[in-house]
Amino acid sequence: MKRKIIPYNPRLKEFARKLRNNSTESEIKLWLHLKNSGMMGYDFDRQKPIGNYICDFFCVDLMLAIETDGISHEIEEVYKRDLEKDAFLKTVGIEVLRFIDDDVLNNIENVLRVIETKINTLNLHS
């Protein structure tokens, strides 16, 4: 299967590297389950530039982005940017799962179950 080329802004590469080196607690916790093909054998990248955005986690084989949202995402302007980001990702064929930090930190089992369900659904449609 040929991999789809994902457009990205090369100016975001350095910023993405900084984000990887300054991960939030919830990103670190979720990454422990996603790294090294730990999620059902799929390879995820962290802080992946796509278009003019950076996705917390991204799997090219599934065309799936996973976002962890802290309290700042409740601010209207941040929420609007999230909607714009999700809309853009959808235009390039990427599905998005969003989780609030509190769920990742305090209910990781359910977060992982939601991700597994989404992967199974994507596999059914591929």
N, C-alpha and C positions, 0 to 999 in steps of 0.2 A: 504494500500500500504506500503510495507516495504521500509524503508529509506536505501539508499546506504551509505556504510561506505566510508568516504572520508579520504584518507591517509594524514597525516601531520607530520612534524618534531616537536616533543614536545619542542625542544630547542627554537622554535620561539614564544612560548606562552608569555613569559615575554616581548619580543620585540613588539609583537602585542599589549599587554596591554599599553606599552609606546606610541605606535602610536595612540591608542584610546584616550589617555590623551593629545596628542599633535596634534590634527586633524588640517588639513588645512581649510581655510575659505570655500573652495568649498565642502570639505567633510562634514563640519558642515551643510552647506546649503542643500545638497542633503539628508543627514541623517534626517533632519526635515521632509522630505517627505516619507522616507523609514521606519522609526522606528515605533514601535507599530502596525505593520501590515498595515501601511498607504498606501502601494502601492498595491491596488487591493486586500487587505486582505492577502498578502503574508508576511511572516516573514523573514527579512533580518538581518544578523549579520554584524558588522563592524570589520574590521581588522582581518579577519578570516584566520588562517594558513591553507594552503592546500599544501601538498607536502613540498617542500623547499621554498615556496613562501607565501606571505601574500596578500590576496585580500582585497581591500578597503571595498567592500560590497559583501555579498554572501547569496543566498537563496537556501537552500538544496532542498526544494520541487520543485523548478524550474530548479535546477542545472545551476544557472545563477550567474555569477560574474559581478560586475560593478566596473570599475576603473575610477578614476579621475586623469588626468595627467597634471602636471604643466609644466613649461618651461623646466625643466631639462630633460623631456622625449624626447626633440628634440635633445639631445646629442646622437651621434651615438651609443656609448656603452650602454647607458640607453635604447635606442630604441631597440637594439639587445636583451637586457635582457627581454624587454616587449614581443618581438616576441617569445623568448624561453618560457617565462611564459605562454603565450597564447597557444603555442603548447602543453605544458605539460597539461594544464587545459583541452584542447580538448581531450587528450588521456584518461582522467578519466571521460569524458562525460560532461564537464562543458563548457557552452557557455560564451563568454565574450563580454561585451559592454564597449567601452572606450569613455570617454568624456574629452575634454580639460577643464581645470579650467575656462577659460574665458566663455565658453558656459554655464557651471553650474552657474557661478556668474551672467551672464548678459542675459541668455536666458533659464532660468530654465523650462519655459513652454514647450519649444521644447524638452529639455532633457527628461522631464517626459513623453511627448508624444511618444518619441522613446522607452522608457522603457515599456510603456503600450503596444505599438505595438509588441514589442518582447515577452512580456508575453502572449499576445493573440496568437501569432504565436506558441509559445511553448505549449500552451494549446491545440491548434489544432492538434499537433503532438504527444500528450501524450496518 
